[in-house]
Every structure is written in C-alpha cells, then in structure tokens.
Amino acid sequence: MEFVTDKQTLVDLNLLGRYKNNSIFSLYNHTVTVGGNRLLEKMFNNPLADSLAINTRKDIFLFFKDLDISLPFDAKEFETVENYLRNMESKNRFIAALNISKAKVLNIIVKEKDYAVLYEGLKKSIELLSKLRDLIGKLSCSAEGTPYEPKAKEIEKFLNSDLLSQSYLLLKEDDINFKNVFRFDYVYRGYLNDLLNKLLSDIYELDVYITVSKVGKENNFIYAQAIEKDQKIIDIRDVYHPCVPNAIGNDIKIDGEKNVFFLTGANMAGKSTFMKSFSIACYLAHMGFPVAAKQMTFSAHDGIYTSINVPDNLAMGYSHFYAEVLRVKHVAEEVASDKQLIVIFDELFKGTNVKDAYDGTVSIVEAFSKRKGTFIISTHIMEAGETLKETNNKLFFKYLPTVMKGSVPTYPYKLKDGITDDRHGMIIIQNEKILDIINLNV
C-alpha cells in the first residue's frame, strides 16, 4: 500500500519547494547532481508505508553518516559526463566508426568542434569512473553486513570490468590518440552505454545517500525506528521544528489505547508549531530520513492529513467555514476507508461561531476516536475538552502554557498535562495600544 497524503498537507507543513529557502525539501537539498535532486524530490513525494522498507533506507543513511565521504567530482564535471553518455552512439560498430571518423575529418579540415566535444566527454568520463572506482572500492569494504552491500558490490564489479579497466590506463597518457578515442568512444557510448546509464542512476542514489546523511549529522538529527502497523504507537522524545532556530523540543507518545491527543493553549503559545513539528517528523520518518528529535519509535502508517491553514475558496464561493467542513469531510472519507492515518486538525471550525465550533469539535473528535489511527486536535474551546474528558477514554489532554510577566504574556513552549483556559487575546490587544490609536483625537 502506498503512503497517502495531499496538497493541503504538503502546503501546511511546507514540505516541498525546490526554490523555497525555508522549505523542508530545501533543508535536505544539497545534492551535487541534477539527477540526485530529482530523486530527492521523488522521495519527498513518495514516503514509504512499509516498516521493512523504511528501516532498510534508514539503515543505509546511517551507514553513510558514519563514513563522512563526498562524491569525487563537482556538478560541472558530472554534467559533462552525463551529456556525453546520454548522447548515445549507435550500437552498430560500423556506423559508430563512420560517425567518429567523419567528426575527426571535419575537425581537421574546417575545425568543427564535434570531435573536440566528444574527446572531452570521453576523457572526463574515464576520469570520473576511475575516481568513482576508488571511492566504491572503499565503500564496498565498509558496507559489509549493511543493506548497501549488494549495491556497492554490484557497482564495484562493473567499474572493475575488463573494458573499463583498460580505459583507465589511458589516463597515464598526456593525450588519448585517435585509435583509442575510436575504440573507447564506442565502448562508452555504444557497447556499454545501457549499463553506464544505469550507473548514472546509481550515482544519483549515492548522491542522495551522502547528502541526506550529512544534513542529518550536521544538524544532530536522529533516525526513527519503524515498527509494524498493528503496534499502533508513535513515541517521540524532544521533537522540534527543523527550520526554527533554537526550537524547543517536546515529548509525545500516542498509542492504541489513547490515540487522540487533545491540545489546548492560548494564541501564540506554540500549538501550530508543535503540530507541524510532530507532522514533519512523522512524514520524514516514513521516508527513512533523519528527523529533528532525540529519539523516535513509530508504527508505520498508511498516510498523513493535516488541516492547519485551510483557505477559503472565493472562486467556488466557499466561505472559510465551509472550506473547513469540506476538509474534515475529505479526511473522514479517508479514515473511514480503514487506513491507519495520522490526522492533525489545528482549531476545528474556527470559521464559525463558538457554539457551532464547540458542538462540531465534540462530535467530530468522538467519531474519530472510534477509528484506528493517530489523531491530534487543537482548540481554543476548552469547554469541548472538558466535555470529552468526562465521556471519552480514548483521549489524553495536554496544553501549552502562557506565563504572565506583569501584563506581558510569555511562552515556554513546553507541553503540560491537562487543559488550559488561558485566553490572553485582549491583553495582547491592549499591550499593542490598538484602542488608544483608534481613539486618538476622538
């Protein structure tokens, strides 16, 4: 089963965005190769739902984390090689010979550049594969007993094959003569071209493994351990937002016995940031990526849906409240399909009056608590929490406190047990002297 999510969740969590400096993707996106960049983006769009697959990828990242290596070439060098190999020559040896002979003649007679480009591409390809062979030789020894061992052995065997090994000897010469260009251009762009293009894909993968493991190490992120779905648990210690400087971590454990976390707190207390931190950690953990926490064990889920910043839709004539209702309906349909999902709702029905929001919150939370999955619901309406506390044993309650320093509210961003009735909106309005501004000169 594929891991499911949707555009709203990706936007809520700011997960994607190659050109957005503050996106989660940008945090990890330091690949050398364009193909590595595309593969990284594909991984972000396709988290894993199987615990074995998650842990296998996680263990590969852990292997690379301890190596502290880099690709032995830069982006420009690789692009030259990639363009050369992608411009495949005919596998018919006679046609290939005819083409390179023509390029050589034109180079001599009219100084046409095709032969020079071909020569440069071949030489750079031999140099790059020779350096890669040295790196993979070291990797292959270190990879024994790890999930990357089969791939390392496969690449090592290919890079040490007879024809490629013969081509490396040309690097001892100052100049590659036409006879050897003639011979090995056919080897690289004809005879072995399919295998070399497969090698390019292996390099993209290697690029991602090196890059992501470095990001994890540099930021002191950890790797989460995935367990089977039927264990129904997410246990995280000190989870924090990976893009927030000096972020405060929080512990959270949700299991099958109490699978609904009811969160309260005043405006600015940190509810939305905490919910995003938790959701991002869960999403990245399902990719096998390093996450911003101190420790994490989680049951593999089938997907994640969030409702944090639901916009209205003027084109469709939807009010903010109706957009919220449609969002809840969509998530309810997914939950009802018997998927084990992570569902995050930040302030249910904030687009309507307090009475409807109270009734809607109580009824929706009651319904979700009867389903499998992991649910976090936040609200300002503490009365809804008090009602649910009396009637539903599937919920547990925590809040983010406000600490008053004189007339100024401050926020420690640390979860506490229970429900809070903190409401400091009017104090903030007064502190900003909004009424004084309006009443000035009246």
Residue pairs with C-beta under 8 A, 6 or more apart in sequence:
1 49
1 50
1 302
2 46
2 49
3 46
3 47
3 48
3 49
3 286
3 301
3 302
3 303
3 304
4 302
4 303
4 334
4 339
4 341
5 47
5 283
5 303
5 304
5 305
6 305
6 330
8 305
8 306
8 307
8 310
8 327
9 15
9 279
9 304
9 305
9 306
10 16
11 309
12 276
12 279
12 306
12 307
12 308
12 309
13 24
13 276
13 279
13 280
13 283
13 306
13 308
14 20
14 22
14 23
14 24
14 243
14 276
15 23
15 24
15 25
15 44
15 280
15 283
16 23
16 24
16 25
16 41
16 44
16 45
17 23
17 25
17 26
18 25
18 26
18 29
18 37
18 41
20 26
22 243
24 44
24 242
24 243
24 280
24 284
25 40
25 41
25 44
27 215
27 242
27 243
28 40
28 211
28 212
28 215
28 289
29 37
29 40
29 211
30 211
30 214
30 215
31 37
31 40
31 207
31 208
31 211
32 71
32 73
32 74
32 75
32 78
32 207
32 211
33 71
33 75
33 78
33 82
33 203
33 204
33 207
34 75
34 79
34 82
35 82
35 200
35 201
35 203
35 204
35 207
36 203
36 204
36 205
36 207
36 208
36 211
38 204
39 204
39 205
39 207
39 208
40 208
40 211
40 212
43 208
43 287
43 289
44 287
47 283
47 286
47 287
48 54
48 57
48 286
48 287
48 288
48 300
49 286
49 300
49 301
49 302
49 303
50 300
51 226
51 227
51 228
51 229
51 299
51 300
53 288
54 226
54 285
54 286
54 287
54 288
54 300
55 225
55 226
55 288
56 147
56 288
57 147
57 287
57 288
58 223
58 224
58 225
58 226
58 288
58 289
59 146
59 147
60 146
60 147
60 148
60 209
60 288
61 209
61 212
61 213
61 216
61 223
61 288
61 289
61 290
62 213
62 223
63 142
63 143
63 146
63 147
63 148
64 148
64 209
64 210
64 213
65 213
65 214
65 216
65 217
65 290
67 139
67 142
68 214
68 217
69 135
69 138
69 139
69 210
70 210
71 78
71 135
71 203
71 206
71 207
71 210
72 128
72 131
72 132
72 134
72 135
73 81
73 128
73 131
73 132
77 124
77 127
77 128
78 128
78 203
80 120
80 121
80 124
81 121
81 124
81 125
81 128
82 200
83 121
84 118
84 120
84 121
84 122
84 124
84 125
84 188
84 189
85 121
85 125
85 188
85 189
85 193
85 196
85 197
85 200
86 197
87 121
87 189
88 189
88 190
88 193
89 96
89 99
89 100
89 185
89 186
89 189
89 190
89 193
90 96
90 99
90 190
91 190
91 191
91 193
93 186
93 190
96 185
96 186
96 189
96 190
97 182
97 186
100 115
100 118
100 181
100 182
100 185
100 186
101 182
103 112
103 114
103 115
103 118
104 115
104 178
106 112
106 114
106 115
107 113
107 114
107 115
107 116
118 181
118 185
119 176
119 181
122 176
122 181
122 184
122 185
122 188
123 176
125 188
125 196
126 167
126 168
126 170
126 171
126 184
126 188
127 171
129 159
129 164
129 167
129 168
130 168
130 171
132 159
132 203
133 156
133 159
133 160
133 164
133 168
136 152
136 155
136 156
136 159
137 156
139 148
139 152
139 156
140 149
140 152
140 153
140 155
140 156
143 149
143 152
143 153
148 209
151 202
151 205
154 202
155 199
155 202
158 164
158 195
158 199
159 199
163 187
163 191
163 192
164 187
164 192
166 184
167 184
167 187
167 188
170 176
170 180
170 184
176 184
188 196
212 289
212 290
213 290
215 221
215 290
216 222
216 223
216 289
216 290
217 290
219 242
219 290
219 292
221 242
221 290
221 291
221 292
221 293
222 290
222 291
222 293
222 294
222 295
222 296
223 288
223 290
223 291
224 236
224 281
224 285
224 291
224 293
224 296
224 297
224 298
225 296
225 297
225 298
226 285
226 286
226 298
226 299
226 300
227 233
227 297
227 298
227 299
227 300
228 299
228 300
229 299
229 300
229 301
229 302
229 340
230 299
231 256
231 299
232 255
232 256
232 259
232 299
232 340
232 372
232 374
233 253
233 254
233 255
233 256
233 297
233 298
233 299
234 252
234 253
234 254
234 255
234 282
234 296
234 297
234 298
234 299
234 342
234 374
235 252
235 253
235 254
235 255
235 295
235 296
235 297
235 298
236 251
236 252
236 253
236 278
236 281
236 293
236 295
236 296
236 298
237 249
237 251
237 293
237 294
237 295
237 296
238 249
238 250
238 251
238 293
238 294
238 295
239 249
239 250
239 251
239 252
239 277
239 278
239 281
239 291
239 292
239 293
239 296
240 247
240 248
240 249
240 250
240 277
240 292
240 293
241 247
241 273
241 276
241 277
241 280
241 292
242 280
242 291
242 292
244 273
244 277
247 273
247 277
247 292
248 270
248 412
248 413
248 414
249 293
249 294
250 274
250 277
250 413
250 414
250 415
251 415
252 261
252 278
252 415
254 261
254 374
254 376
256 372
257 394
258 393
258 394
258 395
258 396
259 369
259 372
259 373
259 374
259 375
259 394
260 365
260 368
260 369
260 375
260 376
260 377
260 392
260 394
260 395
260 396
261 375
261 376
261 377
261 395
261 396
261 398
262 365
262 377
262 378
262 379
262 385
262 388
262 395
262 396
262 397
262 398
262 419
263 271
263 274
263 275
263 376
263 377
263 378
263 379
263 397
263 398
263 399
263 400
264 271
264 378
264 379
264 380
264 382
264 385
264 397
264 398
264 399
264 400
264 419
264 420
264 422
265 271
265 378
265 399
265 400
265 401
265 402
265 420
265 422
266 380
266 400
266 402
266 409
266 420
266 422
266 423
266 424
266 425
267 380
267 424
267 425
267 428
268 409
268 411
268 428
269 399
269 400
269 401
269 402
269 411
269 413
269 422
270 400
270 411
270 413
271 346
271 347
271 378
271 400
272 308
272 346
272 378
273 413
274 400
274 413
274 415
275 306
275 308
275 344
275 346
275 376
275 378
276 308
277 292
278 344
278 376
279 304
279 306
279 342
279 344
280 291
280 292
281 291
281 292
281 293
281 296
282 298
282 301
282 304
282 342
283 304
284 290
284 291
285 291
285 296
285 298
286 300
286 301
286 304
299 340
301 340
301 341
301 342
301 373
301 374
302 339
302 340
302 341
303 334
303 339
303 341
303 342
304 341
304 342
304 343
304 344
305 330
305 331
305 334
305 341
305 342
305 343
305 344
306 343
306 344
306 345
306 346
307 324
307 327
307 328
307 331
307 344
307 345
307 346
307 348
308 344
308 346
310 320
310 323
310 324
310 327
311 320
311 323
312 318
312 319
312 320
312 322
312 323
312 351
313 323
318 326
319 351
320 350
320 351
321 349
321 351
321 352
322 351
323 351
324 348
324 349
324 350
324 351
325 349
328 345
328 348
328 364
331 341
331 343
331 345
332 367
332 368
334 341
335 341
335 343
335 368
335 371
335 373
336 371
338 372
339 373
340 372
340 373
341 373
341 374
342 373
342 374
343 368
343 373
343 374
343 375
343 376
344 375
344 376
345 364
345 375
345 376
345 377
345 378
346 378
347 378
347 379
347 380
348 357
348 360
348 361
348 364
348 365
348 377
348 379
349 356
349 357
349 360
349 361
350 357
350 380
352 360
354 381
357 379
357 381
357 384
358 381
358 383
358 384
361 377
361 379
361 381
361 384
362 384
362 387
362 388
364 377
365 375
365 377
365 384
365 388
365 392
365 395
366 388
366 391
366 392
368 375
368 377
369 375
369 392
369 394
369 395
370 394
379 385
380 423
382 419
382 420
382 421
385 397
385 419
386 419
388 395
389 395
389 397
389 419
397 417
397 418
397 419
398 415
398 416
398 417
398 418
399 415
399 416
399 418
399 419
399 420
399 422
400 411
400 413
400 414
400 415
400 416
400 420
401 411
401 412
401 414
401 416
401 420
401 422
402 409
402 410
402 411
402 420
402 422
402 424
403 409
403 410
403 411
403 412
404 410
404 424
407 427
407 430
407 431
408 431
409 424
409 427
409 428
429 435
